[in-house]
């Protein structure tokens, strides 16, 4: 049994910079947009702090994530010590990199949350929770830039969670690039039209589903050159395919806001909108 105790001062609201304090971590060697995106839709009572894992030589391989899974606990402890109210881990692959199941990850997140007195949410698990929130059973996966082993890992994870996954394909499977090397060279940033074309091709392959899933952290470059994540695209894309879309980032934001009992600001896709309905401004 852990003897950890969260610093007592954080139980006093007068000691906190923000009434609601959120901590993020993301894959090493990438400047991550999640904290910025999250703040764009958060009320001013919410503050964000970030902490990347330091892994020299990191190359985004599943084996590297498996060997360094323990660093997620370091992150949660660090954030708990800093007065964070809820922690979020960006990136879908961590939930399946060690061969874990949704039940394993649920137990792991609960254990860390209890030990460090700070709720901890992993993006890959939030996909599962978001789909369940919407009552989805039959789903299809737009695996965007994911390497084949990443695609297969998150597909397995979704099936283990009980979903009828009728299609799972990445940009190469969808015919948008010829090779995975071409995809990797984009450094997670893709042409503007790729958001619509990829969802269109997934919908053509799996039209009869309850929801579409988009894993990972794809960015689509606007006409003015600024990359945008799925948060900025979901309303238009949901209208285009006529179904809810649950993406890794927005599912994580939804779960964090739900934990805080705070509604996001603005108009959003189906999943985030469930919070606005529960917690009207």
LUMKERO-208891 format. One record per atom (N, C-alpha, C): residue in one letter; x, y, z. Coordinates in pm, whole numbers, plus 32768, in hexadecimal, padded with zeros to 4 digits. Example, Ala and Ser with C-alpha at 12.3 -4.5 7.8 and 13.67 -1.06 7.14 Angstrom:
A85277DC7830C;A84CE7E3E830C;A85287EB6830C;S85057F1F82C4;S85577F9682CA;S850A80038313;
***
This chain:
X80557F888000;X800080008000;X8058807D8000;X803780DE7FAF;X808981557FA1;X807F81AE801C;X80F081EA8042;X80EE824980B1;X80F082D8807E;X80D782EB7FFA;X80D683717FC0;X806583C47FFC;X808284438015;X801E84A38041;X802C85217FEC;X7FC085497FAC;X7FC285C47F5F;X7FD5863A7FBD;X802A86997F9A;X8042870B7FF3;X7FBE874B8022;X7FB4875D80A5;X7F38878D80E1;X7F10881780AD;X7F738869808A;X7F5088F28062;X7EF588F77FE8;X7EF9888D7F93;X7EA688917F1B;X7E12887A7F38;X7DF188557FB2;X7D6488487FD7;X7D2888D07FFC;X7D7D89378004;X7D4F89BE8023;X7D458A0D7FA1;X7CCB8A307F75;X7CBB8A797EF7;X7D0B8AFA7EF0;X7D258B377F61;X7D6F8BB57F62;X7E008BA37F39;X7E318B297F3D;X7EBD8B0E7F1A;X7ECF8AF07E85;X7E608AE07E3C;X7E688AB77DB0;X7E618B307D53;X7EA88B267CE2;X7EA28B907C7E;X7E1D8B917C34;X7DE48B197C1F;X7D648B0C7BDA;X7D0A8AAE7C29;X7C878AC57C2A;X7C2E8A677C6D;X7C3989D97C37;X7C5589CE7BB3;X7C63894A7B74;X7CEB89457B2D;X7D4188E87B55;X7DC988E17B1F;X7DDE88597ADB;X7E0C885F7A5E;X7E1687E77A0A;X7EA787D379DF;X7ED5875779E6;X7F5C873579B8;X7F5786DB793F;X7FAE86F778DC;X7FB686A77861;X804386707850;X804C85F7781B;X80C985C677E5;X80AE858D775A;X811785897706;X8108855F767C;X818585137652;X818484D275DD;X81FB848B75B0;X827584E675AB;X82E984B475D5;X8364850575D1;X8389852F7543;X83DA85967539;X841185C674BA;X83A88601745D;X833A86307495;X82D386757446;X829E86EA7497;X828F875D7455;X824787CB7495;X81B387AD7482;X816C879774F0;X80E4876674E7;X807E87D674F2;X801587CF749F;X7FAF88377499;X7F3F882574FD;X7F3987B37541;X7EC787977598;X7EB288007605;X7F1988297650;X7EFF888F76B7;X7EC88911767D;X7EFA893A7609;X7ECA89B475C9;X7E3A89A4759B;X7E1C8933755A;X7D938918752E;X7D33891675A4;X7D5D88D2760E;X7D0888C57684;X7CE8894E76C0;X7D4E89A376C9;X7D388A287701;X7CDC8A7E76AB;X7CDE8A677627;X7C878AB275CE;X7BF48AA075F0;X7BD18A2C7625;X7B448A0E7640;X7B258A0776D4;X7B878A277729;X7B738A2277B9;X7B498AAA77EF;X7AF28AAE7853;X7AD58B2D7895;X7B528B5F78DD;X7B528BE07900;X7BCB8C1D7939;X7BEB8BEA79C5;X7B928B9B79FE;X7BAC8B607A82;X7C068AE57A79;X7C298ABD79FE;X7C7B8A4679E8;X7D078A6D79BB;X7D6D8A3779FD;X7DF88A4B79D6;X7E3789C879AC;X7EA089D17959;X7EE089597922;X7F76895D793A;X7FAD88EA795C;X803C88DA7970;X8066885F791F;X80DD886078E5;X810B87EF7895;X819087B978C5;X81A6873778AF;X822686F878D2;X824186867870;X82A78695781D;X82CE862B77C0;X832B85C87804;X8321854C77DB;X838084E77808;X840484FA77BD;X847384ED7804;X84F684FF77C5;X852C8476779D;X852F845C771A;X855E83DC76E6;X85BD83F57671;X863F8404768B;X86A08419761F;X869A83A675B9;X869F83C9753B;X869C836374D3;X8613832B74B6;X85AC836C74E7;X8524833B74D3;X84FE8340743F;X84C182D4740D;X849F82CB737F;X840E829D736A;X83B882B273CF;X8329829373C3;X830D81FF73AA;X836481A873DD;X834E811973CC;X82FF80E17443;X82A680817427;X825480477491;X82AB800774FD;X831A7FCD74D4;X83727F8D7536;X83AC7FF47597;X83CA806C7565;X83FC80D575BD;X839281007621;X8315810175F7;X82A981247653;X829780B676BC;X82A3803A7690;X82967FCB76EF;X83017FD4775B;X837D7FEF7732;X83EC7FF37792;X83E3806B77F0;X839C80D477C6;X8398814E7816;X830C816E784B;X82B981077850;X8230811A7880;X822F8152790E;X8294812E795D;X829B815A79E8;X82A581F279F4;X82D28236798A;X82DF82C87990;X8258830E7998;X81ED82C87972;X816983037983;X814A83187A17;X817582BB7A6A;X816082CC7AFB;X81B383407B30;X822E834F7AFE;X828083C27B25;X823884447B05;X81FB84487A90;X81B184C07A66;X813E84DE7AC7;X80F084797AE8;X807D848F7B40;X80AB84BE7BCA;X811584817BFE;X814784AB7C82;X8178853B7C7F;X81C2855E7C15;X81F485E67C06;X8181864A7C02;X811A862B7BB4;X80A986857BA8;X8059868E7C2A;X8049861F7C6E;X800386217CEF;X804C867A7D52;X80D186707D55;X812086C57DAE;X811187587D8D;X80F187767D0E;X80E688017CE0;X805988397CED;X7FFE87ED7D24;X7F78881F7D3B;X7F17880D7CC9;X7F3387B07C6F;X7ED887947BFF;X7E5D87487C31;X7DEA87667BF7;X7D6D87247C1D;X7D4F86A97BC6;X7D8286A77B4B;X7D6D86347AF3;X7DDF86317A8D;X7E0C85B97A6A;X7E7A85A57A0C;X7E478564798C;X7E7F858F791A;X7E5C8554789A;X7ED7852D784B;X7ED584B47814;X7F43848277C2;X7F1884847730;X7F6084CF76DD;X7F3F84E0764F;X7F7F847075FD;X7F35843D759A;X7F6B83D57543;X7F2B834F755F;X7EF1831174F8;X7EA08298750B;X7EF182197523;X7F6E821774F5;X7FB7819974F0;X7FE081607577;X7FED81B575DA;X80208183765B;X7FC681197697;X7F44811C767A;X7EEA80BD76BB;X7EFE802E768A;X7F34801F7611;X7F437F9775DB;X7FD47F6D75C7;X80327FC975DE;X80BE7FAE75BD;X80F97F39760B;X80C77F1F7683;X80FB7EB176D4;X80A57E3376CA;X80457E33766B;X7FEC7DC1765D;X7F767DC676BD;X7F617E3776FF;X7EF77E437761;X7E6D7E497720;X7E087E22776E;X7D7D7E267745;X7D397EA17783;X7CC17EC47756;X7C797F317798;X7C667F1C782E;X7C4D7EA07857;X7C3F7E8478E7;X7CC37EA07930;X7D337E7A78F1;X7DB67E95792E;X7DCD7F2B793E;X7DAC7F7778D6;X7DC3800778D9;X7D65804B793C;X7CE9801D7942;X7C8B805579A5;X7CC180417A32;X7CF47FC87A4D;X7D2D7FAB7AD1;X7DA980007AEC;X7DFD800F7A85;X7E78805E7A94;X7E5780F17AB1;X7DFC812B7A65;X7DD681B87A7B;X7D9681CB7B04;X7D42816E7B2C;X7D0381777BB0;X7D6C816F7C1F;X7DCD81177C0C;X7E3581067C73;X7E8781847C83;X7EB281C07C13;X7F00823B7C1B;X7EAC82AE7C52;X7E2F82B47C28;X7DD6831F7C57;X7DC683177CEF;X7DB4829F7D22;X7DA3828E7DB2;X7E2582A87DFE;X7E9382757DC8;X7F1482807E0D;X7F3D83127E1C;X7F2A83617DB2;X7F5A83EC7DB3;X7EE984517DC7;X7E72841F7DEB;X7E0184747E0D;X7DE484D97D9E;X7DF784AC7D22;X7DE885027CAD;X7DB784AD7C37;X7D4184C47C03;X7D1084747B92;X7D7084797B1B;X7D8484047ADD;X7DE083F57A6C;X7D9683B479F8;X7D9B83F57983;X7D5683C2790D;X7DB783B07899;X7DAD833F7853;X7DFF832277DF;X7DA9832D7761;X7DDF836F76FA;X7D90838E7683;X7D5283127643;X7D9F82A57639;X7D6A822D75FA;X7CF281F57645;X7CF681FC76C9;X7C8581CD7718;X7C0F822E770C;X7C2D82AD76F9;X7BC2831076E8;X7B7582F97667;X7BB782C27600;X7B6E829A7587;X7AFF823875AA;X7B2281D575FA;X7AC2816F7624;X7A5181AF7675;X7A77820376D5;X7A128241772C;X79B882A076DD;X79F282E9767D;X79A38345762D;X793E82FC75D5;X7969828E7598;X790D823F7546;X789B8206759A;X78BD81D97612;X785581A5766B;X77F482137695;X7829828A76AD;X77D382FB76D2;X776A83167666;X7790830575E8;X7735831E7578;X76E082A47556;X76F68237759C;X76A981BE7581;X76D181767502;X7748819074CF;X777581527452;X779C80C07469;X7779806B740B;X779F7FDF7410;X77EB7FB57393;X77BA7FE07321;X77F67FBD72A0;X784580377270;X78CA80287260;X791F809C7244;X7983807C71D5;X79BD80E6719C;X7A2880D9713A;X7A9881387163;X7B1481147142;X7B8A815D7170;X7BD6819D70FC;X7BE182227101;X7C3D826B70AA;X7CC1827470F5;X7D20822070D0;X7D9C8215711A;X7E07827670E9;X7DDD82D37093;X7E2D83447061;X7EBF831D7045;X7F1F835A708B;X7FAD8346706D;X7FE982CA70B1;X7F9B827F70FA;X7FD28212714C;X801D81AA70FA;X808F817F712F;X80D9811070F5;X808380937102;X809A802B70AF;X80457FB470B5;X803B7F74713F;X80AA7F6C718B;X809F7F2D720F;X80527F867270;X805B800A725F;X800A806472B2;X7F7580517291;X7F568051720E;X7ECC803E71E0;X7E927FBC7218;X7EDF7F50720B;X7EAE7ECE7237;X7E9E7EC972CF;X7EF57F117316;X7EEC7F1273A8;X7E707F5873DA;X7E527FCE73A4;X7DDB801673D2;X7D5C7FD173A2;X7D627F8E732C;X7CEF7F4172FD;X7CD27ECE735D;X7D3B7E897386;X7D2A7E1C73E7;X7CED7E507468;X7D1F7EC17497;X7CF07EFC7514;X7C5B7F1C750E;X7C2F7F55749E;X7BA17F76748E;X7B4A7EF9748A;X7B7B7E927447;X7B2F7E157443;X7B297DD574CE;X7B967DDA7518;X7B967DA575A0;X7B367DF075FA;X7B1E7E6F75D9;X7ABE7EBF7627;X7A2D7E9B7607;X7A1A7E4575A4;X79947E157584;X79547E56750B;X799D7EA974C1;X79637EEA744C;X796D7E9073D1;X79097E9A737E;X790B7E5672FC;X79557EB2729B;X79D57E9C728D;X7A287EF17237;X7A247EB771A9;X79DC7EFA7152;X79C47EC270CD;X7A2D7EEB7068;X7A7B7F547088;X7AE77F7C702E;X7B507FC8707F;X7BD07FB1705C;X7C3F7FFC7096;X7CA7800F7029;X7CC2808D7006;X7D2480A76F9D;X7D6C812B6FB3;X7DEC812E6F8A;X7E3A81AA6F94;X7E3D81F06F0C;X7E8C825A6F01;X7E8F82A76E84;X7EC182546E0E;X7F1881F46E27;X7F47819D6DBA;X7ED8813C6D92;X7E9681006DF4;X7E2580A76DD7;X7DB880EF6D88;X7DA5816E6DA5;X7D3C81BC6D65;X7D6581F26CDC;X7DE181D76CB4;X7E1082026C30;X7E3782946C27;X7E4E82D46C99;X7E7383626C99;X7F0A83766C8C;X7F5883126CB2;X7FE983116C9D;X801182856C70;X807F827C6C26;X80AB81FA6BF3;X80F581AA6C5D;X814281ED6CB1;X819381A66D13;X818981E76D9D;X81A981996E03;X81AA81CE6E8A;X821B82346E9B;X828682246E51;X82F582826E58;X82C9830E6E2C;X827683146DC5;X824183966D99;X81ED83D66E07;X819E83846E4A;X814B83B66EB8;X81A483EB6F28;X820A839E6F4D;X826183C56FBB;X82A884496F9F;X82C884616F20;X831084DA6EFA;X82BD85596F12;X823C854B6F23;X81E585C06F39;X81EF85F66FC7;X822D85AA7021;X823D85D570AD;X81B785FA70ED;X815385A670D4;X80CE85AF7110;X8079862470D9;X80AB866E7076;X806186E0703E;X803F86C26FAD;X7FBC86C76F8B;X7F8E869D6F08;X7F3F870D6EC3;X7F3387036E3F;X7EE8876A6DF6;X7E5987766E29;X7E2387EC6E1D;X7D9D880B6E4F;X7D3487A76E20;X7D3787866DA0;X7CCF87316D67;X7CD586A06D97;X7D44867B6DD9;X7D5285F16E08;X7CEE85CF6E76;X7CC486316EC2;X7C6386176F2C;X7BE185E16EF1;X7BAD86276E8C;X7B2F85FD6E4D;X7B42857E6DFB;X7BAC85796DAA;X7BBD85066D50;X7BD184846D9F;X7C19848A6E0F;X7C2D84106E5D;X7BAA83E26E9D;X7B5D84406ED2;X7ADD84196F0E;X7A7C83E66EA2;X7A8084236E2D;X7A2983F56DC0;X7A4A83646D9B;X7AC983466D92;X7AEF82BE6D69;X7AD182576DD4;X7ADE827C6E52;X7AB782216EBD;X7A1F820B6EBA;X79D482786EA7;X7942826D6EA4;X791282186E2E;X795882206DBE;X793581CE6D4A;X794C813A6D67;X79B2811B6DB4;X79D180906DD5;X797C805B6E48;X794880B66E99;X78F8808B6F0D;X788780EF6F24;X782280EE6ECE;X77B581516EDC;X775581336F4D;X774780B66F71;X76E0808E6FD2;X771F807D705D;X774380EB709B;X777F80E77121;X773A814E717A;X7752814371FC;X771B81A2725C;X7775821C726C;X77F882097258;X78578276726A;X78D982547223;X792582BD7206;X79AA82AE71CD;X7A1282D77236;X7A8282917235;X7AEF82AC7293;X7B6782E07245;X7BA88345727C;X7C2483797243;X7C8D837372B2;X7CF38320729F;X7D5883127308;X7DCA837672F3;X7E22837E7354;X7E9B83CD7346;X7E868463734D;X7EE684AB7313;X7EE9853D731B;X7F01857C7292;X7EAC855D722E;X7EC1859771A9;X7EA7862D71A7;X7EF686737159;X7EE387037143;X7EC7871A70AF;X7E6B87757091;X7E4987967008;X7E61882B6FF3;X7EB0884B6F8B;X7EDD88D56F77;X7E70892B6F36;X7E4B89966F7B;X7DE889F36F47;X7E1D8A3C6ECC;X7DC38A866E89;X7DEB8AD26E12;X7E588B376E31;X7E588B6C6EAD;X7EBF8BCD6ED2;X7F3D8B8B6F07;X7F438B076F04;X7FBB8ABF6F2B;X7FBC8A8C6FB9;X7F5C8AB2700C;X7F5B8A887098;X7F2389FA70A7;X7F6D899F70E7;X7F39891870FD;X7ECC89187167;X7E6688C57151;X7DF888B671B1;X7DE1882271CD;X7DBF8804724A;X7D9E877B726F;X7D088763725E;X7CDD86EB7283;X7C5286C2726E;X7BEE871972B8;X7C1687567326;X7BBC87AD7370;X7B7F88177315;X7BCF884B72B9;X7BA288B67260;X7B54888371E8;X7B5287FF71D6;X7B1587C7715C;X7A9887737177;X7A82874D71F3;X7A1C86E7720C;X798F871271E6;X7969878E71FD;X78E087B871DC;X78C687A67146;X792187D970F3;X791087CE7062;X7918873D7034;X797486F1706D;X798486667042;X790E8610706D;X78D8862A70E3;X786085DF710E;X77EA85FD70B1;X77DE867A7088;X7773869D7029;X778A86586FA3;X7807864B6F7C;X7829860F6EFC;X7808857A6EF9;X782E85316F64;X781784A06F64;X7790847B6FA2;X775084DA6FE6;X76CD84C17020;X76CD8468709A;X7741845C70DC;X774E84087153;X77AA844D71B8;X77A184267237;X7800845C7299;X788F842E7278;X78EE84857299;X797C8463728C;X79BB84707316;X79FD84067341;X7A44840873C1;X7AD9840173A3;X7B1F846E73BC;X7BAF847373A3;X7BFC84707426;X7C7A8448741F;X7CCA84367499;X7CD084B474ED;X7CF0852574AE;X7D0185A074F9;X7C7E85D07537;X7C1485D774E5;X7B96860B751B;X7B5A85AD7582;X7B71852A7574;X7B4384CC75DA;X7B8D84E5765E;X7C0E85017656;X7C5A852076CF;X7C2985A2770E;X7C13860976BD;X7BE0868876F4;X7B5886727736;X7B02862876F2;X7A7D860A7729;X7A8885C777B1;X7AE3856577BD;X7AEE851B783C;X7B26857478AB;X7B8185CD7889;X7BB9862978EC;X7B4E868B791C;X7B0586C878BE;X7A9A872478E3;X7A3186DD7938;X7A1186627913;X79AC8616795E;X79DB860079EE;X7A5A85E079FE;X7A9285CB7A84;X7A8B864B7AD7;X7AA486BC7A97;X7AA2873D7ADC;X7A1387727AF1;X79B087327AB0;X792687647AB0;X792087F27A77;X796B88067A0B;X7973888779C6;X794E88717934;X78FF88CC78FB;X78DB88C3786E;X793B8915781A;X795F88E677A4;X79B48936774B;X796989AF7715;X79B58A1276EE;X797C8A8C76B5;X796C8A7A761E;X79008AAC75E6;X78EF8AA87555;X78998A357526;X78968A2574A1;X784889BC7460;X78A5894F742F;X788088D27447;X78DA8862742A;X789087ED73EE;X78DB878373D3;X78A28709739D;X784D86C17404;X781B864C73DC;X77B78605742B;X77E885E274B8;X786185B174C5;X788E85827548;X78A085F675AA;X78EA865C7584;X78FD86CF75DD;X787A871575FA;X781D8710759D;X779D875275B1;X77498711761E;X77658692763E;X771C865376AB;X7737869A7730;X77AB86D5773E;X77CD871D77B9;X778487A277C0;X777487E6774F;X772C8864774C;X769B884F7770;X766387DD7748;X75D787C07768;X75C587A377FC;X762B87637837;X7623874378C5;X764187BB791D;X769D881078EC;X76CC8881793C;X76B9890278EE;X763D892E78DA;X762889A8788B;X766D8A1F78CB;X76A58A767876;X76ED8AEA78A8;X768C8B4F78E3;
***
